[in-house]
Amino acid sequence: MMNYSSGPLHRPEPDPPAVRAQDLTVVRGSRAVLRNLGFTVPRGQITGLLGPSGCGKSTLMRSIVGTQAKVTGTLDVLGRPAGHPSLRARIGYVTQAPSVYDDLTVRQNLEYFAAILHPGRAAAGLRRESVTRAIADVDLTSHADALAGNLSGGQRSRVSLAVALLGTPELLVLDEPTVGLDPVLRRDLWQLFHDIAAERGTTLLVSSHVMDEAERCHRLLLMRAGELLADDTPDALRDRTGADTVEAAFLHLVDAAIAAGRTEETTS
């Protein structure tokens, strides 16, 4: 006869959110660029970081990936303090300026970064596979052997995105990846973002100052003047403010902030 324990079941602890911030502050000189931010970024979803240019979005993203100085408060990323060495291979980061070498082809750019990510002869097959997959992900297979310097601005941005995808990151941080792109390419990139989240379980944090992109996100962080105006879903924001669109909801929250005396802008 088998004996069963009558004690409580021990279930595994759920994974922490991809990002958790509490009292997050960044000071530049005598000025607070970010002021006491508190929020979470859930795993496996697209969270939009939206707000006007200069509101602190880029500073927040640099804080999350661990490259921002003078950060105080609590900021945990994938269960570790932001900037922890173990996070380097788990986070992909795409800045506003494309990070590519103009005198190398698309494939050579990715091979170079793949060699840094997966060094050694034993990883040669893994490098080839990851490079081919990343080029296909951003729809640049037909331009794989073109010099990066001869590509359009949108294509160069896609090369940077491909570099970030090389290591199949758990968290992908994209700083205004669609700025300056035509509507068709913007649509295609957002479809790629949704595919990455749905098929790979990747968490995406995507910044933008274009409010119609808010409707494409699962969750939103709305910022203004270094402060967080909202941390909610698009539907909840519309319901909360009685607005028809996220843009109208954002303007409602801005008006409320101005009425409360929070009118100063910052720089990102």
C-alpha positions as CSV (number, residue, x, y, z in Angstrom):
1,M,0.0,0.0,0.0
2,M,1.4,3.4,-1.0
3,N,1.4,6.2,1.5
4,Y,0.6,9.8,0.3
5,S,1.7,12.9,2.1
6,S,-1.2,15.0,3.4
7,G,1.0,18.1,3.5
8,P,0.7,21.1,1.2
9,L,1.6,20.7,-2.4
10,H,4.9,22.5,-3.4
11,R,4.3,24.2,-6.7
12,P,7.2,25.9,-8.5
13,E,7.4,29.6,-8.1
14,P,6.1,31.5,-11.2
15,D,8.7,33.3,-13.2
16,P,9.1,37.0,-12.2
17,P,8.1,39.6,-14.8
18,A,10.6,40.4,-17.5
19,V,11.2,43.8,-15.9
20,R,10.2,45.1,-12.5
21,A,11.0,48.7,-11.4
22,Q,10.3,50.4,-8.1
23,D,11.3,54.0,-7.3
24,L,13.5,54.1,-10.4
25,T,15.2,57.4,-10.7
26,V,18.0,58.7,-13.0
27,V,19.7,62.0,-12.3
28,R,21.7,63.8,-14.9
29,G,23.6,66.7,-13.4
30,S,21.2,68.4,-11.0
31,R,18.1,67.2,-13.0
32,A,16.0,64.1,-12.5
33,V,15.5,62.6,-16.0
34,L,13.4,59.7,-14.6
35,R,11.4,60.3,-11.4
36,N,10.4,57.4,-9.1
37,L,9.1,55.1,-11.8
38,G,7.3,51.9,-10.8
39,F,6.1,49.3,-13.3
40,T,6.3,45.8,-14.5
41,V,6.8,44.3,-18.0
42,P,5.0,40.9,-18.4
43,R,6.8,38.1,-20.1
44,G,5.9,36.9,-23.6
45,Q,4.1,40.1,-24.6
46,I,4.7,43.3,-26.4
47,T,4.8,46.3,-24.1
48,G,4.8,49.7,-25.8
49,L,6.8,52.5,-24.2
50,L,5.1,55.6,-25.6
51,G,5.5,59.3,-25.1
52,P,6.8,62.5,-26.9
53,S,10.4,62.9,-27.9
54,G,12.5,63.9,-24.9
55,C,10.3,62.4,-22.2
56,G,13.0,59.9,-21.1
57,K,12.1,56.7,-23.1
58,S,15.7,56.1,-24.2
59,T,17.1,56.7,-20.8
60,L,14.7,54.1,-19.4
61,M,15.7,51.6,-22.0
62,R,19.4,52.2,-21.3
63,S,18.7,51.6,-17.7
64,I,17.0,48.3,-18.4
65,V,19.8,47.0,-20.6
66,G,22.4,48.2,-18.0
67,T,24.2,50.9,-19.9
68,Q,22.8,54.0,-18.1
69,A,24.8,55.7,-15.3
70,K,23.4,57.1,-12.0
71,V,20.4,54.8,-11.7
72,T,18.8,54.5,-8.3
73,G,15.9,52.5,-6.9
74,T,15.1,48.9,-7.8
75,L,15.3,47.6,-11.4
76,D,15.2,43.8,-11.9
77,V,15.4,42.3,-15.4
78,L,14.7,38.6,-16.0
79,G,15.0,38.0,-12.3
80,R,18.4,39.7,-12.0
81,P,19.5,43.3,-11.2
82,A,19.8,45.3,-14.4
83,G,23.3,45.2,-15.8
84,H,24.1,41.8,-14.3
85,P,26.7,40.0,-16.5
86,S,24.5,37.0,-16.9
87,L,21.9,39.1,-18.7
88,R,24.2,40.0,-21.7
89,A,23.2,36.9,-23.7
90,R,19.6,37.1,-22.7
91,I,18.8,40.6,-23.9
92,G,18.7,42.0,-27.4
93,Y,19.0,45.8,-27.7
94,V,18.4,47.9,-30.8
95,T,19.2,51.6,-30.6
96,Q,17.7,54.4,-32.7
97,A,20.9,54.6,-34.8
98,P,21.5,51.4,-36.9
99,S,24.5,49.5,-35.5
100,V,26.1,48.1,-38.7
101,Y,29.4,48.2,-40.5
102,D,28.9,49.9,-43.9
103,D,31.9,48.1,-45.6
104,L,30.5,44.6,-44.8
105,T,27.6,42.8,-46.4
106,V,24.5,42.0,-44.4
107,R,25.6,38.4,-44.0
108,Q,29.2,39.5,-42.9
109,N,27.7,41.9,-40.4
110,L,25.7,39.1,-38.8
111,E,28.6,36.6,-39.0
112,Y,30.8,39.0,-37.1
113,F,28.3,39.5,-34.3
114,A,27.5,35.8,-34.2
115,A,31.2,35.0,-33.8
116,I,31.2,37.2,-30.7
117,L,28.0,35.6,-29.4
118,H,29.0,32.0,-30.2
119,P,32.9,31.9,-30.3
120,G,34.9,28.8,-31.2
121,R,35.0,26.3,-34.0
122,A,32.5,24.0,-32.3
123,A,29.8,26.7,-32.6
124,A,30.3,27.2,-36.4
125,G,27.1,25.4,-37.3
126,L,25.1,27.2,-34.7
127,R,26.5,30.5,-36.0
128,R,25.5,29.7,-39.6
129,E,22.0,28.6,-38.5
130,S,21.4,31.7,-36.4
131,V,22.6,34.1,-39.2
132,T,20.4,32.5,-41.8
133,R,17.4,32.5,-39.5
134,A,17.9,36.2,-38.5
135,I,18.3,37.4,-42.1
136,A,15.1,35.6,-43.0
137,D,13.3,37.0,-39.9
138,V,13.8,40.5,-41.1
139,D,13.1,39.7,-44.8
140,L,16.6,40.5,-46.1
141,T,17.4,37.2,-47.7
142,S,17.5,38.7,-51.1
143,H,19.9,41.4,-49.8
144,A,22.2,39.1,-47.8
145,D,25.2,39.8,-49.9
146,A,24.7,43.5,-50.4
147,L,26.9,46.0,-48.7
148,A,25.2,47.5,-45.6
149,G,26.4,51.0,-46.8
150,N,24.3,50.6,-50.0
151,L,21.0,49.7,-48.2
152,S,18.2,52.1,-47.5
153,G,17.6,53.5,-44.0
154,G,14.8,51.0,-43.3
155,Q,16.9,48.1,-44.5
156,R,19.8,49.1,-42.3
157,S,17.4,49.3,-39.4
158,R,16.4,45.7,-40.2
159,V,20.0,44.6,-40.1
160,S,20.3,46.0,-36.6
161,L,17.2,44.1,-35.6
162,A,18.6,40.9,-37.1
163,V,21.8,41.3,-35.0
164,A,19.6,41.6,-31.9
165,L,17.8,38.4,-32.9
166,L,20.9,36.3,-33.3
167,G,20.9,34.9,-29.8
168,T,17.2,34.3,-29.6
169,P,16.9,36.8,-26.7
170,E,14.4,36.4,-23.9
171,L,13.9,40.2,-23.8
172,L,14.1,42.4,-26.9
173,V,14.4,46.1,-26.3
174,L,13.7,48.2,-29.4
175,D,14.2,52.0,-29.3
176,E,11.9,53.5,-31.9
177,P,12.6,50.7,-34.5
178,T,10.0,52.0,-36.9
179,V,10.9,55.7,-37.0
180,G,11.2,57.0,-40.6
181,L,9.9,53.8,-42.2
182,D,7.2,53.6,-44.8
183,P,3.7,52.3,-43.7
184,V,4.1,48.9,-45.4
185,L,7.5,48.2,-43.7
186,R,6.1,49.4,-40.3
187,R,3.2,47.0,-40.7
188,D,5.5,44.1,-41.6
189,L,7.8,44.8,-38.6
190,W,4.9,44.9,-36.2
191,Q,3.7,41.5,-37.6
192,L,7.3,40.2,-37.0
193,F,7.2,41.5,-33.4
194,H,3.9,39.7,-32.8
195,D,5.3,36.5,-34.4
196,I,8.4,36.6,-32.2
197,A,6.3,37.1,-29.0
198,A,3.7,34.4,-29.9
199,E,6.0,31.7,-31.4
200,R,9.1,32.1,-29.2
201,G,7.7,33.5,-26.0
202,T,10.0,36.5,-26.3
203,T,9.2,39.7,-24.4
204,L,9.4,42.9,-26.4
205,L,9.7,46.4,-25.1
206,V,9.2,48.8,-28.0
207,S,9.4,52.6,-27.7
208,S,7.7,55.0,-30.0
209,H,6.3,58.5,-30.2
210,V,3.7,57.5,-32.8
211,M,0.5,56.9,-30.9
212,D,-1.2,54.7,-33.4
213,E,1.4,52.1,-32.7
214,A,0.0,51.9,-29.2
215,E,-2.9,49.9,-30.6
216,R,-0.5,47.2,-31.7
217,C,0.8,46.5,-28.1
218,H,-0.5,44.1,-25.5
219,R,0.4,46.5,-22.7
220,L,1.4,50.2,-22.5
221,L,3.7,52.4,-20.5
222,L,2.8,56.0,-21.2
223,M,5.5,58.6,-20.3
224,R,5.7,62.3,-20.1
225,A,8.4,64.5,-18.6
226,G,10.3,61.7,-17.0
227,E,7.2,60.4,-15.2
228,L,4.9,57.4,-15.9
229,L,1.3,58.5,-16.6
230,A,-0.1,55.0,-17.1
231,D,0.8,51.3,-16.9
232,D,-2.1,49.4,-18.4
233,T,-3.6,47.6,-21.4
234,P,-5.0,49.7,-24.3
235,D,-8.5,48.6,-23.6
236,A,-8.2,49.5,-19.9
237,L,-6.8,52.9,-20.7
238,R,-9.7,53.7,-23.1
239,D,-12.2,52.6,-20.5
240,R,-10.6,54.5,-17.7
241,T,-10.5,57.8,-19.6
242,G,-13.7,57.3,-21.7
243,A,-11.6,57.9,-24.8
244,D,-12.1,56.2,-28.2
245,T,-8.4,55.8,-28.9
246,V,-5.2,55.4,-27.0
247,E,-4.0,58.8,-28.3
248,A,-7.1,60.5,-26.9
249,A,-6.5,58.6,-23.6
250,F,-2.9,59.8,-23.5
251,L,-4.0,63.4,-24.1
252,H,-6.5,63.1,-21.3
253,L,-3.8,61.9,-19.0
254,V,-1.4,64.7,-20.1
255,D,-4.1,67.3,-19.4
256,A,-4.6,65.8,-16.0
257,A,-0.8,66.0,-15.4
258,I,-0.7,69.6,-16.5
259,A,-3.6,70.5,-14.2
260,A,-1.6,68.9,-11.4
261,G,1.4,71.1,-12.2
262,R,3.7,68.6,-13.9
263,T,4.6,70.5,-17.0
264,E,8.3,70.2,-17.3
265,E,9.8,68.2,-20.2
266,T,13.1,66.3,-20.0
267,T,15.5,64.9,-22.5
268,S,15.9,61.2,-23.3
